Amino acid sequence: MATTQLANLVVPEIYTMYGSVGSLANNVMVTSNIAYTSSELTMAMASGGDSIKVPYFTGLVYAEPNGASDDPSILSVARNISAKKDIAFKQPCHQSWSVMELAVDWSGADPAQDIFSKVEDYWAEDLQHRYVNTAQGLINLSLAGDGDMVNDISAGDGVAAAATNLVSSNAVITTALTSGDKLGVYTATAMHSTVYGNLLRQDEIDFIQPSDGSLALPHYKQMRVFLDDTMYTESYGDAGFEKIKYTTLLFGQNAFAIASGGSLLSTEVERIPSAGNGAGEERLHSRREWMVHPSGYTFIGANIVGNCPTLDELSTGSNWVRNLDRKYIKIAGLITNG
């Protein structure tokens, strides 16, 4: 006689614990130091409201120092330090999965358990999308202004793409130089596989093995490479000159402050006995509440429809305001045709 055991079920209490512990500590952007878990944002997640002000002191503005004197009547003039504030926005998210009891009975499989094993991977992918689309929003904001964070070498309309419109060492260096004398800040890059393939053909990708002995990771100019085919692309051009623009992103350490938590119940299992004409249905509800905040910006959410910005809304430039000088922003964009 077979009996239903805990191993066959999704127990909400156990699942919630599993889904919460280390969910940010193991995030690839955190382990690469591109993002850091902010204690201020983490505390704010449990408070009311949809956003939080993040105050900070700016750097000291250089002025030539005073020349020392032995005249007691000459008094030095003290200089000050300025403060600014960003505004970070909460991002409450939900996803659910449904299993019909008759499907379980007839298939002889356990789809609920399979869903359970993949939920954390789903949320890790969602967080990755939020990094990329947030950065794209900052790039789009720059493109709508003076373009000081972007190097666009893509071909124009009505012109065939040439080698000069593709990713190259010179193009990446020029992109980093949008940060002026802070160009050495960049430690990682995210790119589409088409762009990555061109760098492979140029023999520009190095594979470096981490000290823990795990698989070697791709690097470009000592920057960790994140390969992501969800990177922003744009099809354009007249007939016969159709092309695609690819955005490649450069990141510096602590480009993002992040937090998760909030007061939302992270997991619920819902049973609907009447579904399937009485056969029954089980739904797993999973929730996360993120803050993915690019340092030096305010999310004003001028064009968001719901309570949580969609990925498209995160990538909309008009939803962002930059608060700091370009050199303090640890993100840059390169636009190519591959």
C-alpha positions as CSV (number, residue, x, y, z in Angstrom):
1,M,0.0,0.0,0.0
2,A,1.4,3.4,-1.0
3,T,0.9,6.5,1.1
4,T,1.4,10.1,0.4
5,Q,4.5,11.4,2.2
6,L,6.0,14.9,2.7
7,A,8.4,14.3,-0.2
8,N,5.4,14.2,-2.6
9,L,4.0,17.5,-1.4
10,V,4.8,21.2,-1.5
11,V,4.7,22.1,2.1
12,P,4.3,25.9,2.3
13,E,6.3,26.4,5.5
14,I,9.3,24.3,4.2
15,Y,9.1,25.9,0.8
16,T,9.1,29.4,2.1
17,M,12.2,28.8,4.2
18,Y,13.9,27.2,1.2
19,G,13.0,30.1,-1.0
20,S,14.1,32.8,1.4
21,V,17.5,31.6,2.7
22,G,20.4,32.8,0.5
23,S,18.2,34.0,-2.3
24,L,20.3,37.2,-2.8
25,A,23.6,35.9,-1.4
26,N,23.9,33.4,-4.2
27,N,22.8,35.9,-6.9
28,V,25.3,35.9,-9.7
29,M,25.5,39.7,-9.8
30,V,26.1,39.8,-6.0
31,T,28.8,37.2,-6.2
32,S,30.4,39.2,-9.0
33,N,30.3,42.4,-6.8
34,I,28.2,44.2,-9.5
35,A,25.4,44.5,-6.9
36,Y,25.4,44.6,-3.2
37,T,22.7,43.8,-0.6
38,S,21.8,47.1,1.0
39,S,20.9,47.0,4.7
40,E,19.0,50.3,4.3
41,L,16.9,49.0,1.5
42,T,16.4,45.7,3.3
43,M,15.0,47.5,6.4
44,A,12.8,49.7,4.1
45,M,11.3,46.6,2.5
46,A,9.4,45.9,5.7
47,S,8.1,49.4,6.1
48,G,5.1,51.1,4.4
49,G,5.0,52.9,1.2
50,D,6.1,52.0,-2.4
51,S,9.5,53.7,-2.3
52,I,12.4,54.8,-0.1
53,K,14.7,57.8,-0.1
54,V,18.4,56.9,-0.1
55,P,20.5,59.8,1.2
56,Y,24.3,59.9,0.7
57,F,27.2,62.3,0.8
58,T,28.8,63.2,-2.5
59,G,32.6,63.2,-3.1
60,L,34.8,66.1,-1.9
61,V,35.1,68.8,-4.6
62,Y,38.8,69.4,-5.3
63,A,40.1,72.8,-4.7
64,E,43.8,73.8,-4.5
65,P,44.9,73.6,-0.8
66,N,45.9,76.7,1.1
67,G,49.4,77.8,1.3
68,A,50.5,77.8,5.0
69,S,51.3,81.1,6.6
70,D,52.7,82.4,9.9
71,D,50.3,85.4,9.9
72,P,47.7,84.8,12.6
73,S,45.3,87.3,11.0
74,I,44.9,85.1,7.9
75,L,42.2,82.6,8.6
76,S,41.4,79.6,6.4
77,V,38.0,79.2,4.9
78,A,36.5,75.8,5.5
79,R,34.8,73.9,2.7
80,N,31.7,71.8,2.9
81,I,30.4,68.5,1.6
82,S,27.1,68.1,-0.2
83,A,24.4,65.5,0.2
84,K,22.0,64.0,-2.4
85,K,19.3,61.4,-2.3
86,D,18.1,58.7,-4.7
87,I,14.6,57.2,-4.6
88,A,14.3,53.4,-4.9
89,F,11.0,51.8,-5.9
90,K,9.6,48.5,-4.5
91,Q,8.9,45.9,-7.1
92,P,6.3,43.4,-5.7
93,C,6.0,40.4,-8.1
94,H,3.8,37.3,-8.2
95,Q,3.7,34.1,-10.3
96,S,1.6,31.0,-10.0
97,W,1.6,27.5,-11.4
98,S,-1.4,25.2,-11.7
99,V,-1.7,21.4,-11.6
100,M,-4.9,19.6,-12.4
101,E,-5.4,16.5,-10.1
102,L,-6.7,14.4,-13.0
103,A,-3.5,15.1,-15.0
104,V,-1.4,14.0,-12.0
105,D,-3.5,10.9,-11.7
106,W,-3.3,9.8,-15.3
107,S,0.3,10.8,-16.0
108,G,1.7,9.0,-13.0
109,A,4.2,11.9,-12.6
110,D,4.5,14.6,-10.0
111,P,4.4,18.0,-11.8
112,A,3.9,19.9,-8.5
113,Q,7.3,18.6,-7.2
114,D,8.9,19.5,-10.5
115,I,7.5,23.0,-10.4
116,F,8.7,23.3,-6.8
117,S,12.3,22.4,-7.8
118,K,12.4,25.1,-10.5
119,V,10.8,28.1,-8.8
120,E,14.0,29.6,-7.4
121,D,15.6,29.4,-10.9
122,Y,12.6,31.3,-12.2
123,W,13.1,34.1,-9.7
124,A,16.8,34.2,-10.3
125,E,16.0,34.8,-14.0
126,D,13.5,37.4,-13.2
127,L,16.0,39.3,-11.1
128,Q,18.5,39.1,-14.0
129,H,16.0,40.7,-16.3
130,R,15.5,43.5,-13.8
131,Y,19.2,44.3,-13.7
132,V,19.4,44.4,-17.5
133,N,16.2,46.3,-18.1
134,T,17.0,48.8,-15.4
135,A,20.4,49.4,-17.0
136,Q,18.7,49.7,-20.4
137,G,16.4,52.4,-18.9
138,L,19.4,54.4,-17.9
139,I,21.0,54.0,-21.4
140,N,17.7,55.1,-23.0
141,L,17.6,58.1,-20.6
142,S,21.1,59.0,-21.7
143,L,20.2,58.6,-25.4
144,A,17.3,61.0,-25.0
145,G,19.7,63.5,-23.5
146,D,23.4,64.2,-24.3
147,G,24.3,60.5,-24.8
148,D,27.2,60.7,-22.3
149,M,26.8,57.1,-21.2
150,V,26.6,55.6,-24.7
151,N,28.8,54.8,-27.6
152,D,26.6,54.1,-30.6
153,I,28.5,52.8,-33.6
154,S,25.6,51.1,-35.4
155,A,25.0,51.8,-39.1
156,G,22.4,54.4,-40.0
157,D,19.1,53.8,-41.9
158,G,19.6,53.0,-45.6
159,V,23.3,52.0,-45.0
160,A,24.5,48.4,-45.0
161,A,26.3,47.4,-41.7
162,A,30.1,47.1,-42.1
163,A,32.9,45.9,-39.9
164,T,33.1,49.3,-38.3
165,N,29.6,48.8,-37.0
166,L,30.5,45.6,-35.1
167,V,31.9,45.2,-31.6
168,S,35.7,45.7,-31.4
169,S,38.4,46.5,-28.9
170,N,38.4,50.1,-29.9
171,A,34.6,50.3,-29.5
172,V,34.7,48.9,-26.0
173,I,37.5,51.2,-24.9
174,T,35.6,54.2,-26.3
175,T,32.6,53.1,-24.3
176,A,34.6,52.8,-21.1
177,L,36.0,56.3,-21.8
178,T,32.5,57.8,-21.4
179,S,33.5,57.6,-17.8
180,G,36.6,59.7,-18.4
181,D,39.4,59.0,-16.0
182,K,37.2,56.6,-14.1
183,L,37.2,54.1,-17.1
184,G,39.0,51.5,-15.0
185,V,35.8,51.0,-12.9
186,Y,34.3,48.4,-15.2
187,T,34.6,44.8,-14.1
188,A,31.8,43.1,-16.0
189,T,29.9,43.2,-19.2
190,A,26.6,41.7,-20.4
191,M,26.1,41.0,-24.0
192,H,24.0,39.1,-26.6
193,S,25.3,35.9,-28.0
194,T,25.7,37.5,-31.4
195,V,28.1,40.1,-30.0
196,Y,29.8,37.4,-28.0
197,G,30.3,35.3,-31.1
198,N,32.0,38.2,-32.9
199,L,34.4,38.5,-29.9
200,L,35.1,34.8,-30.0
201,R,35.9,35.0,-33.7
202,Q,38.3,37.8,-32.9
203,D,39.9,35.5,-30.2
204,E,39.2,38.2,-27.6
205,I,37.5,36.0,-25.0
206,D,39.6,34.6,-22.1
207,F,38.4,31.8,-19.9
208,I,39.5,32.2,-16.3
209,Q,39.0,29.5,-13.7
210,P,37.8,30.7,-10.2
211,S,39.9,29.9,-7.1
212,D,37.2,27.5,-5.9
213,G,38.0,25.2,-8.9
214,S,34.6,25.6,-10.6
215,L,34.2,25.9,-14.3
216,A,36.2,28.5,-16.1
217,L,34.3,31.7,-16.7
218,P,34.5,33.9,-19.9
219,H,36.2,37.3,-19.5
220,Y,36.8,40.2,-21.9
221,K,39.5,42.7,-21.1
222,Q,39.5,41.3,-17.6
223,M,35.8,41.9,-17.3
224,R,33.5,39.0,-16.4
225,V,31.2,38.3,-19.3
226,F,27.5,37.6,-18.7
227,L,25.9,36.0,-21.8
228,D,22.3,36.9,-22.1
229,D,20.1,36.7,-25.2
230,T,17.4,38.9,-23.5
231,M,19.7,41.9,-24.0
232,Y,18.0,44.8,-25.7
233,T,17.8,44.6,-29.5
234,E,16.1,46.7,-32.0
235,S,15.3,45.8,-35.6
236,Y,15.4,48.7,-38.1
237,G,16.4,49.8,-41.6
238,D,14.8,50.0,-45.0
239,A,14.2,47.0,-47.3
240,G,17.5,45.5,-48.3
241,F,19.2,47.3,-45.4
242,E,17.5,45.5,-42.5
243,K,19.7,45.4,-39.4
244,I,19.6,44.8,-35.7
245,K,21.1,47.0,-33.0
246,Y,22.5,45.2,-30.0
247,T,23.1,46.9,-26.6
248,T,26.2,45.7,-24.7
249,L,26.4,46.9,-21.1
250,L,29.5,47.6,-19.0
251,F,29.1,47.4,-15.2
252,G,31.4,48.5,-12.3
253,Q,31.4,47.2,-8.8
254,N,28.3,48.2,-6.7
255,A,26.5,49.6,-9.7
256,F,23.3,48.3,-8.1
257,A,22.0,48.2,-4.5
258,I,19.4,45.5,-4.1
259,A,17.2,44.0,-1.4
260,S,14.4,41.5,-1.1
261,G,11.8,40.7,1.4
262,G,8.8,42.8,2.3
263,S,5.6,41.8,4.0
264,L,4.1,39.8,1.2
265,L,3.4,36.1,2.0
266,S,6.0,34.5,-0.2
267,T,4.2,31.2,-0.8
268,E,0.7,29.9,-0.7
269,V,-0.8,26.6,-2.0
270,E,-4.4,27.0,-3.1
271,R,-6.7,24.0,-3.5
272,I,-9.8,24.5,-5.8
273,P,-12.0,21.4,-5.4
274,S,-14.6,22.4,-8.0
275,A,-12.1,22.9,-10.8
276,G,-12.1,20.3,-13.6
277,N,-15.7,19.6,-12.9
278,G,-14.9,18.5,-9.4
279,A,-11.7,16.6,-10.1
280,G,-9.7,19.4,-8.4
281,E,-6.9,21.7,-9.0
282,E,-3.8,22.8,-7.0
283,R,-2.1,26.2,-7.5
284,L,1.2,27.2,-6.1
285,H,1.5,31.0,-5.6
286,S,5.0,32.4,-5.3
287,R,5.8,36.1,-4.5
288,R,8.9,38.2,-4.3
289,E,9.4,41.8,-3.5
290,W,12.5,43.3,-5.0
291,M,14.4,46.6,-4.9
292,V,16.9,46.8,-7.7
293,H,18.3,50.3,-7.5
294,P,21.0,51.7,-9.7
295,S,23.3,53.9,-7.6
296,G,22.9,57.6,-8.4
297,Y,19.3,57.5,-9.8
298,T,15.7,58.1,-8.9
299,F,12.9,56.0,-10.3
300,I,10.1,58.5,-10.8
301,G,7.8,56.0,-12.4
302,A,6.2,58.6,-14.7
303,N,4.8,56.0,-17.0
304,I,4.0,52.9,-15.0
305,V,0.5,51.5,-15.0
306,G,0.5,49.1,-12.0
307,N,2.1,48.9,-8.6
308,C,5.1,47.0,-9.9
309,P,7.0,48.3,-12.9
310,T,7.1,45.9,-15.8
311,L,10.4,45.1,-17.5
312,D,9.4,47.4,-20.4
313,E,8.7,50.2,-17.9
314,L,12.1,49.7,-16.2
315,S,13.7,50.1,-19.6
316,T,11.8,53.3,-20.3
317,G,14.2,56.2,-20.0
318,S,11.6,58.8,-19.0
319,N,10.9,56.8,-15.8
320,W,14.4,57.6,-14.5
321,V,16.3,60.8,-13.3
322,R,20.0,60.9,-12.8
323,N,21.3,62.5,-9.7
324,L,25.0,62.3,-10.1
325,D,27.8,63.4,-12.5
326,R,28.5,60.9,-15.2
327,K,31.8,59.8,-13.7
328,Y,30.0,58.5,-10.6
329,I,27.7,56.2,-12.6
330,K,29.1,52.7,-13.0
331,I,27.2,51.7,-16.1
332,A,27.9,52.3,-19.8
333,G,26.3,51.1,-23.1
334,L,27.7,50.1,-26.4
335,I,25.3,49.9,-29.4
336,T,26.5,47.9,-32.4
337,N,25.1,45.8,-35.2
338,G,26.7,42.6,-33.7
